[in-house]
């Protein structure tokens, strides 16, 4: 059950294990209601899934958590801090990978990551080691000194992922993280998610890919046009809907299967 909280209620201390708290979050774009009164607690060390089609409100929710958008109503807390009141502190502890990341195409991969590392106040020695390690892991070592303008879409996605985790953040927001990647590197990112959970990192994974969410997350929220259609443990949702996979669960909760006519 999603808990509603009164506007005057303050969040519990982070010692209760909550890393992200969303309270009655609403976002409107003129007459379009993108997110409708969403409340949610995400625990420290949890991999939580936001599942929905395009236009469901997933990216809007991530943008608000990351401090890139202001909510129309409601509040968001990260590690006990209000996003609206402490945006710089929260940005420092977050890593955010957007669905369509922008890179500085006239920089090389190394120059780009060095730039991000300095923005994150990492020391030069640490930047050098992290860049070398991530370039090797992501199979970018032979192109790390090439300009980003020469990178394919998949390579840009990988260098953006490297920039997202360069400072080893406590909280990571991933929006369609395997978009543009072949299965080999999709598997690598899934493995990174699994290892990060063991290291007690908190990951909010937003995707329309049911297989990715089902294999990576312990709990999930299903959104449809800004409205919560399902919430809870994946096995609990299977039991509630009488399904045995998240694709069928999603289809059932969001209005039924679309029949194809050829």
Secondary structure, DSSP 8 states (H G I E B T S, - for coil): ------TT-----GGGSEEEEEEEEEEEETTEEEEEEEEEEEETT-EEEEE--TTSSHHHHHHHHTTSS--SEEEEEETTEETTT-HHHHHHHEEEE-TT----TTSBHHHHHHHHHHHTT--HHHHHHHHHHHHHHTT-GGGTTSBGGG--HHHHHHHHHHHHHTT--SEEEEESTTTT--HHHHHHHHHHHHHHHHTT-EEEEEES-HHHHHHH-SEEEEEETTEEEEEEEHHHHHHHHT-SSHHHHHHHHTT-------
